[in-house]
Amino acid sequence: MLNEELLNEALSVPGVRVFFRRKVLSIDFHNRIMTVNNGETGQDDKVAFHLCVGVDGSYSVVRRQLM
C-alpha cells in the first residue's frame, strides 16, 4: 500500500513522469540525459530530466554513474 500511495502522490505533481519496464543504462548528469532500455520494445531511448532520484536498490546504476 505504501508503494501505491507514493506513486499516486508523485503522479499528482505536474510535470512528473513515471516509467515502468525500463532499465537505466547510463546517465549524463552534465547534459541531464538518461539512456534507458525500453523493456517492451528493446529499444534504447534518451530521456531528458531535471531531477534524478536514485531509488533503484543496492546495485544502483544511478549511484554508479554518480561515482
Steps between C-alpha positions, in 0.01 A plus 500: 500500500790736571635464146157572354455812715848629413435442130164678517658793681782527245256486209292781650791743453491684165794416276588170671528204264530141619633218284466125550678213323806716440862435588741788549811442291686828557448852629663820376450732798673791324251501209216347707440213260427145610533203265246230579409172341129459432416150624193481276665592169866421575588847369742736679348844562647832612297673771563857615460571872517787748528286812615141528422310819689173541274249669605204293637279776833373624647454150399854405588613148432857612752476784759337274460782245543762772831345602 
